[in-house]
Each structure stands twice: as C-alpha cells, then as structure tokens.
Amino acid sequence: MMHGLSASPAEADRETRDLSVMPPRWHRTLTREDVETARGVLPMHHPTGLDPLRPVCASATHLIVVQSWPCEQHRWARWVLDADDRGEIT
C-alpha cells in the first residue's frame, strides 16, 4: 500500500478507518520534530463531504485522489500525538 491506496475499496475503507493500523512506510523511530509536524498536520485534515456516514478529508494536499476520512495523514498525526502523550517520544 502506498499513499493510502489499496487493492480494493473495502480494504481501503477498513484501513483508513482503523486508527490502530499505521501504514508500513512509517517505520522509523519518532522524534520531537514529528510531534511538531503532527500538530501542524492535524488541523489541515478534517472531515467534510455531503454524506455524513462516509466523510472525506478536506485537505487539498491529497491532490488528485480525495481520501476517506480519517485519511492517512490524519491517522499518522493522531498516532504520533498519542505516542507522545504516552511518553514514548523523547
């Protein structure tokens, strides 16, 4: 999987909505800079759309393909901030 794309729409929907599953491309040790980046990323990626049951991400940074919300970037930012709250990032 790369940039939130998967083999099937059902698989993409499951992966996008499961906040515990992080994309494999984020595999290095997190740093304080990641925490600051996550704080900046989070407000840019919020839900929007006409269907309240299947919102999409409002961020224009997805360019061509609108991502289901929570998108990969939102998930990463939440994951980083949650790890920081647990004291896992030094």
C-alpha positions as CSV (number, residue, x, y, z in Angstrom):
1,M,0.0,0.0,0.0
2,M,1.3,3.5,-0.9
3,H,-0.2,6.8,0.0
4,G,-3.5,5.3,1.2
5,L,-4.2,3.3,-1.9
6,S,-5.1,-0.4,-1.6
7,A,-6.2,-3.3,-3.7
8,S,-9.9,-2.8,-3.1
9,P,-12.3,0.0,-1.9
10,A,-13.4,-2.2,1.0
11,E,-9.8,-2.8,2.1
12,A,-9.0,0.9,1.8
13,D,-12.1,1.8,3.8
14,R,-11.1,-0.6,6.6
15,E,-7.5,0.5,6.7
16,T,-8.5,4.2,6.6
17,R,-10.9,4.0,9.5
18,D,-8.8,1.7,11.8
19,L,-6.7,4.2,13.7
20,S,-4.6,1.4,15.2
21,V,-3.2,0.3,11.9
22,M,-0.3,2.5,10.7
23,P,0.9,2.5,7.1
24,P,4.1,0.5,6.7
25,R,6.0,3.4,5.2
26,W,6.2,5.0,8.7
27,H,8.7,2.7,10.3
28,R,11.5,4.8,11.8
29,T,11.8,6.0,15.4
30,L,9.6,9.1,16.1
31,T,11.3,12.4,17.1
32,R,10.2,15.6,18.7
33,E,10.1,17.1,15.2
34,D,7.5,14.5,14.3
35,V,5.4,15.7,17.2
36,E,5.6,19.3,16.0
37,T,4.8,18.2,12.4
38,A,1.8,16.2,13.7
39,R,0.5,19.3,15.5
40,G,0.6,21.2,12.2
41,V,-0.8,18.4,10.1
42,L,-3.8,17.6,12.3
43,P,-5.8,20.8,11.7
44,M,-5.4,20.6,7.9
45,H,-7.0,17.1,7.7
46,H,-10.6,17.2,8.9
47,P,-13.8,15.6,7.7
48,T,-16.1,17.1,5.0
49,G,-18.5,15.9,2.3
50,L,-22.1,15.5,1.6
51,D,-22.5,12.0,3.1
52,P,-22.1,12.2,6.9
53,L,-21.7,8.4,7.0
54,R,-18.7,8.4,4.6
55,P,-16.9,11.7,5.0
56,V,-13.8,12.6,3.0
57,C,-10.7,14.6,4.0
58,A,-11.0,18.3,3.3
59,S,-7.2,18.7,2.8
60,A,-6.2,19.8,-0.7
61,T,-2.8,18.2,-0.1
62,H,-4.3,14.9,-1.4
63,L,-4.2,16.5,-4.8
64,I,-5.8,14.1,-7.3
65,V,-7.5,11.4,-5.1
66,V,-9.8,12.5,-2.3
67,Q,-9.1,10.3,0.7
68,S,-11.8,8.8,3.0
69,W,-11.6,10.5,6.5
70,P,-9.7,9.9,8.7
71,C,-7.0,9.9,6.0
72,E,-3.5,8.5,6.2
73,Q,-2.0,11.8,7.3
74,H,-4.6,12.4,10.0
75,R,-4.1,8.8,11.3
76,W,-0.3,9.4,11.3
77,A,-0.7,12.7,13.2
78,R,-3.0,11.1,15.8
79,W,-0.7,8.2,16.2
80,V,2.3,10.4,16.8
81,L,0.5,12.6,19.3
82,D,-0.9,9.6,21.1
83,A,2.6,8.1,21.3
84,D,3.8,11.5,22.7
85,D,1.0,11.5,25.3
86,R,2.1,8.1,26.4
87,G,5.7,9.4,26.8
88,E,7.1,7.2,24.0
89,I,8.9,10.0,22.2
90,T,11.9,11.6,23.7
